[in-house]
Amino acid sequence: MYEATAQDYLWFDEHFPFLAEAYCVTLVRGLTPDSLLTRLGATGVRRVTGMGDLTESAYGTWSDHDGDRLFVGVTGVGEWALMVEPNGYLGISDEIVGPLSRGTTAVSHFRNINAVDHFNWYEDGGRRLHFEPLFAYARDGSDPDGCVDTMRAAGFDLSDDEERDYNLHTEAAFALAERLTGVRLTRELFDTSEFLGGSVPMP
């Protein structure tokens, strides 16, 4: 079986540079888009297609509510619900993803315009792994070292040397998420998928 690496996700920054500056991507197994949005308490639910519509809705909601509500888009990918947040961060909030992952698995990664980034792997309500992709050598969670070989294979440099390789750390986060979930995300999926979107209050 083919295993993803950072090179497989070069399309993200190349084709969605604005989104790549500030995004959060979350995968939750066993939830439908409807059920995920219901659990989040989303309102104003509507369908949007592709990243253009989703990004416009997200920034519009941020402006209308001064950041107190965030617009998320959710679509189904096999047995997983994929939640994409332009300029959002609900997917790395323990108050949000902890409950969503009870009885299942949730994997999320985030980056903002200041290059602050996070990667989370939740199992049954608990955070199994957390780290900042820029500083992948520093990890916490209930099993912080359980997938270090998988992290290296995805493209992370786990050394704490100042000369470590910072390149493609965002792409490596996508590759690691694919290795943990089996879900391959593609440019076409981001461009053409119909997302069920809604406005979610901050926790």
Sequence and secondary structure as in RCSB ss.txt:
>XXXX:A:sequence
MYEATAQDYLWFDEHFPFLAEAYCVTLVRGLTPDSLLTRLGATGVRRVTGMGDLTESAYGTWSDHDGDRLFVGVT
GVGEWALMVEPNGYLGISDEIVGPLSRGTTAVSHFRNINAVDHFNWYEDGGRRLHFEPLFAYARDGSDPDGCVDT
MRAAGFDLSDDEERDYNLHTEAAFALAERLTGVRLTRELFDTSEFLGGSVPMP
>XXXX:A:secstr
     GGGGHHHHHH HHHHHSEEEEEEET  HHHHHHHHT EEEEEEEHHHHHHHHHHHHHHHTTTSEEEEEEE
EETTEEEEEEET  GGG HHHHHHHTTTSEEEEEEE TT  EEEEEEETTEEEEEEETTEEEEEESSSTTTTHHH
HHHHT      TT   TTHHHHHHHHHHHHH     HHHHHH EEEEEEEE  
